[in-house]
Amino acid sequence: MNEWPAVQELYRKKVPKLQIANQLGISRNTVKRLIKLKEEPKYTREYYATKIDPYILAALALPTPSLVFITIST
């Protein structure tokens, strides 16, 4: 994800897109896409339901077991 600033800087210095791609080890299409962006891309992950979602609240409501420490004297 650190390619965006590097691509923007090299593009401002009039470095060809192919050379930017080779120098950074990314594809030319990625270079073109990053040049078009005005700000650094943010990764966001969509929420999706899981199989345990209906049970989470019930599980959190269960009493938690207390820890019992036993001392053994010899």
TIMAR-821415 format. One record per atom (N, C-alpha, C, O): residue number from 1; x, y, z. Coordinates in steps of 0.1 Angstrom, whole numbers. Example, Ala and Ser with C-alpha at 12.3 -4.5 7.8 and 13.67 -1.06 7.14 Angstrom:
! TIMAR-821415
LOGU	1	132	-57	78
LOGU	1	123	-45	78
LOGU	1	132	-33	78
LOGU	1	142	-33	85
LOGU	2	128	-22	71
LOGU	2	137	-11	71
LOGU	2	129	0	79
LOGU	2	134	11	80
! end
This chain:
! TIMAR-821415
LOGU	1	8	-12	0
LOGU	1	0	0	0
LOGU	1	9	13	0
LOGU	1	3	24	-1
LOGU	2	21	11	1
LOGU	2	30	23	1
LOGU	2	34	27	-13
LOGU	2	43	36	-15
LOGU	3	28	21	-23
LOGU	3	32	25	-37
LOGU	3	27	38	-42
LOGU	3	33	45	-50
LOGU	4	15	42	-36
LOGU	4	8	54	-41
LOGU	4	17	67	-40
LOGU	4	19	74	-50
LOGU	5	24	69	-29
LOGU	5	32	81	-28
LOGU	5	44	80	-38
LOGU	5	48	90	-44
LOGU	6	50	69	-39
LOGU	6	61	67	-48
LOGU	6	57	69	-62
LOGU	6	64	75	-70
LOGU	7	46	63	-66
LOGU	7	41	65	-80
LOGU	7	38	80	-83
LOGU	7	42	85	-93
LOGU	8	32	87	-73
LOGU	8	28	101	-75
LOGU	8	41	109	-77
LOGU	8	42	118	-85
LOGU	9	51	106	-69
LOGU	9	63	114	-69
LOGU	9	71	112	-82
LOGU	9	76	121	-89
LOGU	10	72	99	-86
LOGU	10	79	96	-99
LOGU	10	71	102	-111
LOGU	10	78	106	-121
LOGU	11	58	101	-111
LOGU	11	50	107	-122
LOGU	11	52	122	-123
LOGU	11	52	127	-134
LOGU	12	53	129	-111
LOGU	12	55	143	-111
LOGU	12	69	146	-117
LOGU	12	71	157	-123
LOGU	13	78	137	-116
LOGU	13	92	139	-121
LOGU	13	93	135	-136
LOGU	13	104	134	-142
LOGU	14	81	132	-142
LOGU	14	80	129	-156
LOGU	14	87	115	-160
LOGU	14	92	113	-171
LOGU	15	87	106	-150
LOGU	15	92	93	-153
LOGU	15	81	85	-160
LOGU	15	70	85	-156
LOGU	16	85	78	-171
LOGU	16	75	70	-179
LOGU	16	68	60	-170
LOGU	16	74	54	-161
LOGU	17	56	57	-173
LOGU	17	48	47	-166
LOGU	17	54	33	-165
LOGU	17	54	27	-155
LOGU	18	59	29	-177
LOGU	18	66	16	-178
LOGU	18	78	15	-168
LOGU	18	80	5	-161
LOGU	19	85	26	-168
LOGU	19	97	26	-159
LOGU	19	93	26	-144
LOGU	19	99	20	-136
LOGU	20	82	33	-141
LOGU	20	77	33	-127
LOGU	20	73	19	-123
LOGU	20	76	15	-112
LOGU	21	66	12	-132
LOGU	21	61	-1	-130
LOGU	21	73	-11	-127
LOGU	21	73	-18	-118
LOGU	22	83	-10	-136
LOGU	22	95	-18	-134
LOGU	22	103	-15	-122
LOGU	22	107	-24	-115
LOGU	23	104	-2	-119
LOGU	23	112	2	-107
LOGU	23	105	-2	-94
LOGU	23	112	-7	-84
LOGU	24	92	-2	-93
LOGU	24	85	-5	-81
LOGU	24	80	-20	-81
LOGU	24	76	-25	-70
LOGU	25	81	-27	-92
LOGU	25	77	-41	-93
LOGU	25	62	-43	-92
LOGU	25	58	-53	-87
LOGU	26	55	-34	-99
LOGU	26	40	-35	-99
LOGU	26	36	-34	-114
LOGU	26	45	-31	-123
LOGU	27	24	-37	-117
LOGU	27	20	-38	-131
LOGU	27	17	-24	-136
LOGU	27	15	-14	-129
LOGU	28	18	-22	-150
LOGU	28	15	-9	-156
LOGU	28	1	-5	-153
LOGU	28	-2	7	-151
LOGU	29	-9	-14	-153
LOGU	29	-23	-11	-150
LOGU	29	-24	-5	-136
LOGU	29	-32	4	-133
LOGU	30	-17	-11	-126
LOGU	30	-17	-5	-113
LOGU	30	-11	9	-112
LOGU	30	-16	17	-105
LOGU	31	-1	11	-120
LOGU	31	5	25	-120
LOGU	31	-5	34	-126
LOGU	31	-7	45	-121
LOGU	32	-12	30	-137
LOGU	32	-22	39	-143
LOGU	32	-33	42	-133
LOGU	32	-38	54	-132
LOGU	33	-37	32	-125
LOGU	33	-48	34	-116
LOGU	33	-44	43	-104
LOGU	33	-51	52	-100
LOGU	34	-31	41	-99
LOGU	34	-27	49	-88
LOGU	34	-24	64	-93
LOGU	34	-25	73	-84
LOGU	35	-21	66	-105
LOGU	35	-19	80	-110
LOGU	35	-32	87	-110
LOGU	35	-32	99	-107
LOGU	36	-43	80	-114
LOGU	36	-56	87	-114
LOGU	36	-61	91	-101
LOGU	36	-70	100	-99
LOGU	37	-57	84	-90
LOGU	37	-62	87	-77
LOGU	37	-57	100	-71
LOGU	37	-45	102	-72
LOGU	38	-65	108	-65
LOGU	38	-61	120	-59
LOGU	38	-56	119	-45
LOGU	38	-48	127	-40
LOGU	39	-60	108	-38
LOGU	39	-55	106	-25
LOGU	39	-52	91	-23
LOGU	39	-57	82	-31
LOGU	40	-44	87	-13
LOGU	40	-40	74	-11
LOGU	40	-52	64	-9
LOGU	40	-61	68	-1
LOGU	41	-52	53	-16
LOGU	41	-64	44	-14
LOGU	41	-65	38	0
LOGU	41	-55	35	6
LOGU	42	-77	37	5
LOGU	42	-79	31	18
LOGU	42	-85	17	17
LOGU	42	-95	16	9
LOGU	43	-80	8	24
LOGU	43	-85	-6	23
LOGU	43	-97	-7	33
LOGU	43	-95	-4	45
LOGU	44	-109	-10	28
LOGU	44	-120	-12	37
LOGU	44	-126	-26	33
LOGU	44	-127	-30	22
LOGU	45	-129	-33	44
LOGU	45	-135	-46	42
LOGU	45	-150	-46	45
LOGU	45	-154	-41	55
LOGU	46	-158	-52	36
LOGU	46	-172	-52	38
LOGU	46	-176	-62	49
LOGU	46	-169	-72	51
LOGU	47	-186	-58	57
LOGU	47	-191	-67	67
LOGU	47	-199	-78	60
LOGU	47	-207	-76	51
LOGU	48	-197	-90	65
LOGU	48	-206	-101	60
LOGU	48	-210	-110	73
LOGU	48	-202	-111	82
LOGU	49	-221	-115	72
LOGU	49	-227	-123	83
LOGU	49	-219	-136	84
LOGU	49	-215	-142	75
LOGU	50	-218	-141	97
LOGU	50	-211	-153	99
LOGU	50	-222	-163	105
LOGU	50	-233	-159	109
LOGU	51	-218	-175	106
LOGU	51	-227	-185	111
LOGU	51	-230	-184	126
LOGU	51	-241	-188	131
LOGU	52	-221	-178	133
LOGU	52	-223	-176	148
LOGU	52	-229	-163	152
LOGU	52	-232	-161	164
LOGU	53	-232	-154	143
LOGU	53	-238	-141	146
LOGU	53	-251	-143	155
LOGU	53	-252	-135	164
LOGU	54	-260	-152	152
LOGU	54	-272	-152	160
LOGU	54	-269	-157	174
LOGU	54	-278	-154	183
LOGU	55	-258	-163	177
LOGU	55	-255	-168	190
LOGU	55	-245	-160	199
LOGU	55	-243	-163	210
LOGU	56	-240	-149	193
LOGU	56	-230	-142	200
LOGU	56	-235	-135	212
LOGU	56	-229	-136	223
LOGU	57	-247	-129	211
LOGU	57	-252	-122	223
LOGU	57	-256	-132	234
LOGU	57	-254	-129	246
LOGU	58	-261	-144	230
LOGU	58	-264	-154	240
LOGU	58	-252	-159	247
LOGU	58	-251	-162	259
LOGU	59	-241	-161	239
LOGU	59	-228	-165	245
LOGU	59	-222	-155	254
LOGU	59	-217	-159	265
LOGU	60	-224	-142	251
LOGU	60	-218	-132	260
LOGU	60	-226	-131	273
LOGU	60	-221	-126	283
LOGU	61	-239	-135	273
LOGU	61	-247	-134	284
LOGU	61	-245	-145	294
LOGU	61	-249	-144	306
LOGU	62	-238	-156	290
LOGU	62	-235	-167	299
LOGU	62	-226	-163	310
LOGU	62	-217	-154	308
LOGU	63	-228	-168	322
LOGU	63	-218	-165	333
LOGU	63	-204	-170	330
LOGU	63	-203	-181	324
LOGU	64	-195	-162	333
LOGU	64	-181	-167	331
LOGU	64	-176	-175	343
LOGU	64	-179	-172	354
LOGU	65	-169	-185	340
LOGU	65	-164	-194	351
LOGU	65	-153	-186	359
LOGU	65	-145	-179	354
LOGU	66	-154	-188	372
LOGU	66	-145	-181	381
LOGU	66	-133	-190	383
LOGU	66	-134	-203	383
LOGU	67	-121	-184	384
LOGU	67	-109	-192	386
LOGU	67	-108	-195	401
LOGU	67	-109	-186	410
LOGU	68	-105	-208	404
LOGU	68	-104	-212	418
LOGU	68	-89	-216	420
LOGU	68	-84	-225	412
LOGU	69	-83	-210	429
LOGU	69	-69	-214	432
LOGU	69	-68	-223	444
LOGU	69	-74	-220	454
LOGU	70	-62	-234	442
LOGU	70	-61	-244	453
LOGU	70	-46	-244	458
LOGU	70	-37	-245	450
LOGU	71	-45	-242	470
LOGU	71	-31	-243	476
LOGU	71	-29	-256	482
LOGU	71	-37	-261	490
LOGU	72	-18	-262	479
LOGU	72	-15	-275	484
LOGU	72	-3	-274	494
LOGU	72	8	-269	490
LOGU	73	-6	-277	506
LOGU	73	5	-276	516
LOGU	73	10	-290	519
LOGU	73	2	-300	521
LOGU	74	23	-291	520
LOGU	74	29	-304	523
LOGU	74	35	-305	536
LOGU	74	41	-315	540
! end
